[in-house]
Amino acid sequence: MDTHTSPTRRALLAGGRIAGHWAAMVAGVIMMLVGLSLGVTMVLLPVGLPLGLAGLLLTLWGVSTQFSKGGATARDPMRDLP
């Protein structure tokens, strides 16, 4: 079984992971702003509060890094390749 992967494939996989995290951060911030604007009115507060909290969690996931036993380290995208 050959474990060699091309540098282009590695670069595309790493770029995809980075783009996914950026998309999660942008979507999370938008969800927080929409949740805040819905929460201003008391009628839509039950909708705005969970939406804002979901946006917060999505934003935190977007900026998160993997924690190892040795401390906080950024994930190496080349290590996780199939």
C-alpha positions as CSV (number, residue, x, y, z in Angstrom):
1,M,0.0,0.0,0.0
2,D,1.4,3.3,-1.1
3,T,1.4,6.1,1.6
4,H,2.6,8.8,-0.7
5,T,0.3,11.7,-1.4
6,S,1.0,14.6,-3.8
7,P,1.9,18.0,-2.5
8,T,-1.0,19.5,-4.4
9,R,-3.5,17.2,-2.6
10,R,-1.9,18.1,0.8
11,A,-2.2,21.8,0.0
12,L,-5.8,21.5,-1.1
13,L,-6.8,19.6,2.0
14,A,-5.0,22.1,4.2
15,G,-6.7,25.0,2.4
16,G,-10.1,23.3,2.7
17,R,-9.7,23.0,6.5
18,I,-8.7,26.6,6.8
19,A,-11.6,27.7,4.6
20,G,-14.0,25.6,6.7
21,H,-12.8,27.3,9.9
22,W,-13.1,30.8,8.3
23,A,-16.6,30.0,7.1
24,A,-17.6,28.8,10.6
25,M,-16.3,32.0,12.1
26,V,-18.2,34.3,9.6
27,A,-21.4,32.3,9.9
28,G,-21.1,32.4,13.7
29,V,-20.7,36.1,13.8
30,I,-23.6,36.6,11.5
31,M,-25.8,34.3,13.7
32,M,-24.8,36.2,16.8
33,L,-25.7,39.5,15.2
34,V,-29.1,38.2,14.0
35,G,-29.7,36.7,17.4
36,L,-28.9,40.0,19.1
37,S,-31.2,41.9,16.7
38,L,-34.0,39.4,17.3
39,G,-33.4,39.5,21.1
40,V,-34.0,43.3,21.2
41,T,-37.8,42.7,20.9
42,M,-39.3,40.7,23.7
43,V,-41.5,38.7,21.4
44,L,-38.6,37.2,19.5
45,L,-36.3,36.8,22.5
46,P,-36.9,33.0,22.7
47,V,-35.7,32.7,19.1
48,G,-32.8,35.2,19.4
49,L,-31.2,33.8,22.5
50,P,-30.6,30.2,21.2
51,L,-29.6,31.6,17.8
52,G,-27.0,33.9,19.4
53,L,-25.7,31.1,21.6
54,A,-25.4,28.8,18.6
55,G,-23.5,31.5,16.8
56,L,-21.2,31.9,19.7
57,L,-20.4,28.1,19.8
58,L,-19.9,28.1,16.0
59,T,-17.5,31.0,16.2
60,L,-15.6,29.3,19.1
61,W,-15.3,26.1,17.0
62,G,-14.0,28.2,14.1
63,V,-11.1,29.6,16.1
64,S,-10.4,26.5,18.1
65,T,-7.2,24.4,17.8
66,Q,-6.6,20.9,18.9
67,F,-5.2,20.5,22.3
68,S,-2.6,17.8,22.9
69,K,-1.1,16.4,26.1
70,G,1.9,18.6,25.7
71,G,-0.2,21.8,25.7
72,A,-2.0,23.8,23.0
73,T,-0.7,23.2,19.5
74,A,-2.1,24.0,16.2
75,R,-3.2,20.9,14.2
76,D,-0.8,19.8,11.5
77,P,-3.0,19.2,8.4
78,M,-0.3,17.0,6.8
79,R,-0.4,14.5,9.7
80,D,-4.1,13.6,9.4
81,L,-4.0,12.6,5.7
82,P,-5.3,9.2,4.8
